Amino acid sequence: MSDIQDIKLSNAQIAWRAAQDIEDGAYVNLGIGFPEMVARFQPEGRQAIFHTENGVLDFGKAPAPGEEDWDCINAGKKAITIKPGTAFFHHADSFAMVRGGHLDVAILGAYEVAQSGDLANWSTGKGGVPAVGGAMDLVHGARRVAVLTDHVTKKGEPKLVAECTLPLTGVGCVTRVYTSLAVVDIEDGKFILREKVPAISLEDLQAVTGAPLHVEGEIGDLIAPEELA
């Protein structure tokens, strides 16, 4: 088996792959941290409308260093830019949009994803995210929920598991997972393997996955731009 560290995708490559599945004009919420990178990689000819829980819709790219207006930030406290059509609104209105089913996609990070679609992306343990926050609203308000994550933990343990052991963010909510080794759909309580990095065999991928990987049809090659590695 090849060393996973040598063949896995970088965070930027995972974010790039997830961006390829966002439809033109989709209303999208990106989770704090790693998922925010997805906004950098929108395919040419497509433009998503990004939403942030603190009350901004359709904001622009991150400003150049030194040009930040710190009155204009996203939920992760990162500076954003304003463009024609950008809208500001109350925090309560922002969550009314989420809970009212007005978001097409929510893309979040994860500690664990279960084969049932359950998601755990916060923890009360040392170094963990101290509270579930708005993620619990996003996973049940958005029409589609995707997860970006490394395939294994820093200790090499699977993050795709039979059952989550950490506090749940949502039950049966995740439909697709983009990992550093594969693209996996969740259907009928099963992990369905759609793509994998060419350098890993199905057997070796299964060995680092905590529940059975099912194959339906041809498995695609998970390939991202090398300059993002």
Secondary structure, DSSP 8 states (H G I E B T S, - for coil): ---HHHHS--HHHHHHHHHTT--TT-EEEE-SSGGGGGGGG--TT---EEEETTTEES------TT---TTSB-TTS-B----TT-EE--HHHHHHHHHTT--SEEEE--SEEETTS-EE---SSTTS-S--TTHHHHHHHSSEEEEEE-SB-TTS-BSEESS--S--SBSS---EEEESSEEEEEETTEEEEEEE-TTS-HHHHHHT-BS-EEEEEEEEE----GGG-
